[in-house]
Amino acid sequence: MNTIPSGRSETGGGLRPEERQVCEVWTRVMGYHRPVASFNEGKKGEHYERTFFVEARLSA
């Protein structure tokens, strides 16, 4: 795979590993927001098992 002068790949345009940064994920727990990284192992497992949904609109 060749790279173009900016350092990005020709195929995907993704970032090089040294250009990436960590994304901190926060969630609302018991009425306040906390970073997921501060959770204990069990709470992290619960967080990653959550399923998200989008409520359908009612047609009027």
Secondary structure by P-SEA (a helix, b strand, c coil): cccccccccccccccccccbbbbbbbbbcccbbbbcccccaaaaaaaaabbbbbbbbbcc
